[in-house]
Amino acid sequence: MRKMLAAVSRVLAGAAQKPASRVLVASRNFANDATFEIKKCDLHRLEEGPPVTTVLTREDGLKYYRMMQTVRRMELKADQLYKQKIIRGFCHLCDGQEACCVGLEAGINPTDHLITAYRAHGFTFTRGLSVREILAELTGRRGGCAKGKGGSMHMYAKNFYGGNGIVGAQVPLGAGIALACKYNGKDEVCLTLYGDGAANQGQIFEAYNMAALWKLPCIFICENNRYGMGTSVERAAASTDYYKRGDFIPGLRVDGMDILCVREATRFAAAYCRSGKGPILMELQTYRYHGHSMSDPGVSYRTREEIQEVRSKSDPIMLLKDRMVNSNLASVEELKEIDVEVRKEIEDAAQFATADPEPPLEELGYHIYSSDPPFEVRGANQWIKFKSVS
């Protein structure tokens, strides 16, 4: 009898030590998956487009939620560090656009390639780098993904080519990466991203032409967040149908605030490219909550009411959360636990990014090439020399 009472006591004590929410989540029976209707894409030169229904598994839903929440919290932390003057220089935040970076990654393979412009933090994370490496790069520390020498606009990872500071210049590079995929005979595609502000660049149309001529496996993706710096798309472009801009290249216009819509459109576009049909163009209709960069308050060319309306009706994290809770894929308590874990991860990363040392001056010339023998680099004048080590 005493042994039995002791066993019961231990079980009750163990339950008492666990948070009530964890016990509740563990005891609840969730659905394994659910089917959702998604917005139909507008099509250009296509007979049919992505499906209008999709299945979301509980596992994928929790993964997408955690990733989007991490990108959101990471960007808000970057905003805080910038205002404390710990991050300096250019800094372009992507909060509001999380469904784009997470949804695109969900629709391709890790072996596929991606290149983007300077609003790159979210893509750097979804391509596999940690928050610690990203925040440390923003603060210019040795533990950063580019050893503290790239900053906000120049982050890199495996099969991720930045982070590029020159408006539109990454698009011909993306076409070149797609050319390499085809030349090497690999079943890979390259996602080449640019914004609505860069969409009027001449080099983009040159890249379209070459990609179509050579049938390159390139997905050209315009992230249309409605404002190029401080200019609305209506004031900057004679045609705001960016998905039709390829003319002879087929196109899709996608709800960029819905991660499931982005995922299915990406899968469709990737399959199109892998089949040997050549390039395809995607326009993601999205929205940024911050200004263009940290020097832009973001409310001189749009109203606070407009921003608040998007937050309340179209926020990508809120949309996914509501779907999952209403379909019994997750509970509010479980998602709150993820929020707490994400905030702790961001805080730990921020502490690392402020405590890690800066790279020493003698490493200024390092990593110019990836696998070359050491050589000397001239400094600001001919008498200053730096050693370059791969």
HUGI-V720026 format. One record per helix or strand. SS is the DSSP state (H for helix, E for strand). FROM is the first residue (numbers start at 0). LEN is the number of residues. If there is no record, write none. Layout:
BEGIN
ss=SS from=FROM len=LEN
ss=SS from=FROM len=LEN
END
This chain:
BEGIN
ss=H from=1 len=16
ss=H from=19 len=8
ss=E from=32 len=5
ss=E from=41 len=3
ss=E from=52 len=5
ss=H from=57 len=26
ss=H from=97 len=9
ss=E from=112 len=3
ss=H from=120 len=6
ss=H from=130 len=8
ss=E from=140 len=1
ss=E from=156 len=1
ss=E from=159 len=1
ss=H from=168 len=15
ss=E from=189 len=6
ss=H from=201 len=12
ss=E from=217 len=7
ss=E from=226 len=2
ss=E from=230 len=2
ss=H from=232 len=4
ss=H from=241 len=3
ss=E from=250 len=5
ss=H from=258 len=16
ss=E from=279 len=6
ss=H from=303 len=11
ss=H from=315 len=11
ss=H from=331 len=24
ss=E from=357 len=1
ss=H from=360 len=3
ss=E from=374 len=4
ss=E from=384 len=4
END
